[in-house]
Amino acid sequence: MDKLADELRSSANEKPRPQSRKVVCLAVVLIAALGFYHRGSWTPGNRKFETALDSNVSPYGRFPVPNDPFRFIPCTSTSLPPPLDDPHPEASWAKLFDPKPTHWNWGKSKSNETHESLTDPYAGRGIFLCGYVDVPLDYTNKSDSRIARLAVTKFQVSGLAPTGSCSSAGKKSERTIVIEPGGPGGSGTSMAWRAAEDVTERLSEGAFDVLGWDPRGVNTSLPAISCFPYDADRDRWALLRSQAREVSPSPRAQLEFVDAFYESTFRACWQRQGDLSRFVSTAFVARDLEEIRKALGEDELTGYLVSYGTGIGQTYANMFPDSVGRMILDGTEYVRDHRLVGGFGWTALDNGTDAWHDGFLGECLNAGPEHCALAKPRQGENATVAELEIRLQSLLQSLIERPIPGYRESSGPSLITYTRLVDSLYSAMYNARTWPALAKMLYDLENGNSTLATEFLDEWEYDPTLPCTSTRKKPSGSDELGIMVICSDSYDAHQPDGLDWWDDLWANMTSKSWIAGNTRFHSVFPCRHFSDYWPRPADVYRGDLNNTLKNPVLLIAETYDPATPLRNGRRLLNEMGKNARLIAHHGYGHSSRDSSNCTDSIARGFILRGELPEEAETACFADEKPYLYGVTGRSGLASTPDWDPVVDWREHVAEMTLWR
């Protein structure tokens, strides 16, 4: 065997003729296989793969590779960007490289087996790579040397190639799909973890890499925007400041309380972080996106930007029209609204209630009691939508008058309150796949059983069973970050004097939409105090949205989207003209998550080949109806003994946290 290995090495060292390249590559593979076999590190029976005899040597070489602008290393649990005060950040980052592939985060295993997989069990699997890129904190002031350090995570579809291999693995794809989930405050790196493999399959048949980034101030990017020392400090005020207008004995007194709270919060932001809030506007995020495109080394940006991400995309496209490649804006905002006082809050109120009435209730009755608990007949009579709406409004009204007691083993006594329940109902309109679980919870609550409701709503993350620690956990800052972005983008809108105007706005929004009015109001009300501390952001975009682009963009807007209604997409299309095409996606939930082969086919043709419909607007319809996703017979989730609605709901909560 050693003699055969020597002969193969000799053949491999000869200068190969073009027609013998495959033979030489096969020889290299056989050499590797023989080497591992000879050392006892691999056997054909179990295909066990060890990194190397030396545990400090990776079979894929060292990371980061020279001249990589993102400084990518294979992701592990320690792959967090170095702090801004680190005098040698690149050296500190390089020390985080773990040479053991068993510790890395790989993509799903693919079933097709090649000769490479005989020596490399990770062959054919994508790899998650973590990195960061430094950008100016203030693009408008070259004398300001401060930076923002943006965390990035890339899913590289080709995986990695072992050192010395002739494999085509380990190379970046022709295009990179840049993703951002919205917010403001949504984490692109978290979206990459959860969805990158699905995104590349959906939009490019697995051909293109996917990169997510944390916008400045968000998640692991630095500096983080957080105005509280610990999350618990924020939590103690959360229930008081978010109380719904309907349960306030004096709405005006509640408004005064919330106004004082945000005045205090903005002062804390100024005391703790100074002028950082001047540098988080959407215009700055768009500039960061252009730096990411440059670092990718691609002539134009390929992107899938969702929700508030579409606001970033609209701003980016009109600030950098010559850099626009194949960009999809899904769940379309209309950023002109965000330049108005309260504009971020009042643009989608009716869609939330329409999704409740036509979707949650109407589709429940269409699906029937086998699939939706609320559709069960009462006194032998089938319910109507009107009757179901009256029943549930009666339940909600009772909560205004008195919360329902609950109990949870892990946390003890609890209360089902109007505010918490309505907030949860609104969040569920973002994702119709939660509706069977939500219907079961409401059905139980109607019938005096608060067990599910308590499990759904009692979500405080504090865990008293964990030991105390002397190390300080970094507080999450996305709550304050989102406020700062919204307020920056509307900083120059005329602010009404006093609270009377805001009191009227709150009343108007909650009367127009009981399900969305409170939540949307509280997203904009804090801006009353923004200019007291930061009179002018360093940069905002106030231009038109119809600049001539290098390539048109594809807009996707949904009929029952509770946050970004179809009319947003149509208004944006009307302004962009020939620079855009629109898919009117007929379905439920936020963005095009209510899957449609029609929508996916157009989106995939655009990302892969640059193809777009000739018509300005194309109608597409969801493939399935709510409560009936994946159902082939009469039996559904509601009648399945092992179905756990709590699991479904917590998956939804985790996703909402990602999307902010």
Buried (B, 14 or more C-beta within 10 A) or exposed (E): EEEEBEEBBEBBEEEBEEEEEEEBBBBBBBBBBBBBBEEEBBEEEEEEBBBBEEEEBBBBBBBBEEEEBBBBBBBBEEBBBBEBEEEEBEEEBBEBBBBBBEEBBBBEEBEEEEEBBBBBBBBBBBBBBBBBBBBBBBBBEEEBEEBBBBBBBBBBBBBBBBBEBBBEBBBBBEBBBBBBBBBBBBBBBBBBBBBBBEBBBBBBEBBBBBBBBBBBBBBBBBBBBBBBEEBEEBEEBEEEBBBBBBBBEEBEEBBEBBBEBBBEBBBBBBEBBEBBBBBBBBBBBBBBBBBBBBBBEBEBBBBBBBBBBBBBBBBBBBBBBEBBBBBBBBBBBBBBBBBBBBBBBBBBBBBBBBBBBBBBBBBBBBBBBBBBBBBBEEEEEEBEBEBBBEBBEEBBEBBBEEBBEBEBEEBEEBBBBBBBBBBBBBBBBBBBBBBBBBBBBBBBBBEEBBBBBBBBBBEEEEEEEEEEEEEEEEBBBBBBBBBBBBBBBBBBBEBBEEBEBBBEBBBBBBEBBBBBBBBBBBBBBBBBBBBEBBEEBBBBBEEEBBBEBBBBBBBBBBBBBBBBBBBBBBBBBBBBEEBBBBBBBBBBBBBBBBBBEBBBEBBBBBBBEEEBBEEBBBEBBBBBBBBBBEBEEEEBBBEEEEBEBBEBBBBBBEBBBBBB
